[in-house]
Amino acid sequence: METHIQDQATVPLLNTEMNARDKGHLQEAAHRLLAHGSILRERSAERNLYDWAIEHQGWLEEWAQLLGMKLLVQRDERIIMVLPEYGALTKKLKRDETLVGLALWFDFDIEVRENAAHDVFFTVRMFNEQFRSKFPTLQPLSASRMKEIFRTFSKLNIIEMEWADDFSDSVIQILPTLRFIIPFPEIEEWHRMADRFNGEDEDVAISETEAPIQVDSTSDLPESPAADSDSADDDLPLSGI
């Protein structure tokens, strides 16, 4: 019995004859999924890694399962994502980050569902105008804070940014990963969530408290010192990032 236990302990965790090349690809895929939440084939730098991951999907599924995550493959959109399956792997967004996430979700949903868009782009100026129309009772975000949030969301593969000298002319591309990261089943649920914010005191700064949305803590989301406060009482899990 003791010999059997010792033999079992020497068996590799991923019990397969994996060559050095595959180990390197698995390591790169794991690092990218943990840091950014997804692999996108549309990016030339990730194309070969995506193709390898599709070919070896079973290995990635086993790795994700060990970490308490689910591997999600969207072949039509050529996206591979990991989604946490346990609350301990999530971390709350700040209140202003939640509002920006809600606004991005709505803009993406309208463009895809009503206008049949494949790629969704907005300038920061357009996004700000629509943001204010969605949350008219709340104070607008400063340009510096908005830029910080966009950088965070870019890191998490929610959006891609094309930065311009004039920040308001910068272009936001909303990535299809967003609809899996913020899984509203229908637009009515979005409106119920948005109404909670619009019903609050207009003098309250929107970065003052944490919001009832969570993100994947494996992505090491940076905290904003100005936004530190108590957590909201109820949580809406953000399934990806």
N, C-alpha and C positions, 0 to 999 in steps of 0.2 A: 504493500500500500504506500509506504513512504517513498519507494523508488518511483512508483507511478506518479505521485504528486510532484516529485522533482522533475520528472520527464515533462509533465504538463507545463511546468513553469518555464521551461526552456523553449517551448513552441512559440513562434512569433505571433503577436496579437493579430495581425492580418496574415492568416495562415495560407500563404500562396507564394509561389516562386516569382517574386517581383524583382525585375532587373533594376539596375541603377537609374536608367532613364525614366522608368515608370515611377520609381520612388521620388525622383526629382519633380515629376509632373504632379504627383499626388501631394507633395509638400507645397508646391506653388499654388495648386488649386485650393488646398486647405487654408493657406495663408490669405489668399484673396477673398475667399468666402467669409472667413472670420473678420477680416479688416473692413470689407466693403459690402458683404451680404450677398453678392451676386457676381456671376461671370457673364459678360455680354459679348456675343459673337460679332456684333456690328463693329466693335472696336478692333482694329487691326492687331493691336498688341495682345488681344485676348483670344483671337480666332483659333490659333493652334491649340491653346489650352482648352477652349470650349470643345473642340472636336475630340481631343483626347478624353475629356471628361465624359462625353456622350458615349464613347467607345468603352469606357471603364466605369459606367454609371454605378454598377454594383459595389465597387470599392468605395466610392464616395457615399453611397447610401449607408454602408456599414460604418464608415467613419462618422457620419452625421448622427446615426443612431446611438453610437457610443457616447456622444456629447449631448444627447438629449435634444437633438434637432431633427427636422424633417427636410430631406432634399426635395426640391420642387423643380421639375424640368418643364419648361414651356417651349416646345419645339417650334411652334409657329412663330414665336417672337424671338427664338434663339437665345433664351435666357435660362441660366441655372441659378437657383437661389437656395439658401438655407433659412428655414423658419424655426424659431424656438418653440418647443412643445411644453416648456415648464416656465412658470412665472418667475422663477429665480434667474432665468436668463434674460429677463427684460428689465428695462430701466426707464423711468419716466422722462418724457420730454418736458422742457419748461413751457410755461403757458404761451409765450409768444411763438415758440417753435411749433406748438400744437396748432395755433391759429394759421400760421403759414402753411403747415401741412394740410390742414382742412381746405384752405383756399386753393392750393395746388391740386388736391384731389378733385374738387368741384370743377375747376377749369379743364382738367384732363378728361373728366367724365363727359362734360358737355361737348368737347371737341370730338371725342371718339364716338359717343352714343348718338349725338344729334347731327354732327357734321361729317361722320365717317372718316375722320382724320386718322392717319397712320402715325405721323410724327407731329408732336404738339410743341409749338414754339410761342413764346411771348417775350416782349421786351420787359425789363424791370418797370418801366414807366406804365405799360399796359397792366402788368400784374398789380402794381400799387393802386391804380385806379379801380380795378375790379375788387381788390382786397378791401378798400374803403367802402365800396357798395355792399359788400357782404357783411361787414362789421361796422356799421355807421356810428354806433354808440361808443366805440373804443378809440382811444388815442392811437394815432399812427406810429409805426415803428420808425426809429431813426435810421438813416442810411447805413451807418456803421453797424448797427445791430442786424439789419436786414442782410447786409453783406456777410456777416458772421454766420447767420443761419444758412444762407445759401452755400457757403463753403462747407459747413457741416453736412448738409443734405447732398452736396456733390460727392463728398467722401463716402457717403452711404449709398451711392448709386440710386438716389431718388431723382436727381436732376443732373444735367450737364450745363455748365455755364460757358458762355463766350463773353469774356470780360471786355468792356470798352472803357476808354479814357473817362467818358461821362458815364457814371454808374447806371444812370437811368436808361442809357442806350444798350446796356449789356443784355444779352439774349439768354433766356432760360429755355432749355429743352426738358420737358417733363417726361421721364422715362416710364415705360409700362410696368416697371417693378413697383411703382407706387400703388397700383390697385391690389397688389398682394400684401404690401406692407401696411396699408390702411384698408382693411377688408370690410368696407361698408357693404352690406348686402343689397341696399337700394338707396336711392337718392333721398327718400323720406327720412332715413336714419341720419343722413348727413344734416338735413335741416333741423332735426331734433337736437343734434349736437351743437350746431351753430346757434340755435335759439338760446341755449344755455348761456353762451357768452354775450349775446346781444341783450339779454335781460339783466346784465350786471350794471353796476354803477359806472357811468361814463367817465367819472373822475379817477377810476382805478387804472393805473398803468398796466398794460397787458403783459409786461414782463415780471410782474410783482410776485406771482405764485407759480407753483408747478401745476401742470395740466393733467387731466385724466386720460392720458395716452402714454403707452409704454413702448420702449424700443429695446432691441436686442443688446444686452450689455456686453456681448463679445465684441461689438464694434468700437468699444472704448469711446463713447460719445463724450466730448468735452463739456464740462459744466460752465455756465456763465455766472460769475460771482454776483452780478447785479440781480440775477434771477433766483438766487437761493431763498427758499422759504419753506413753509410746511407743505406736505403733499395734499392733493385733493383726496376726498373721501372715497370716491368711486373711480374705477379704472376702466378705460377702454383699451384693451391690449393692441399694440401696434405689432402685427404679426411678423414682420421681417426685421429690418435693420437692427 
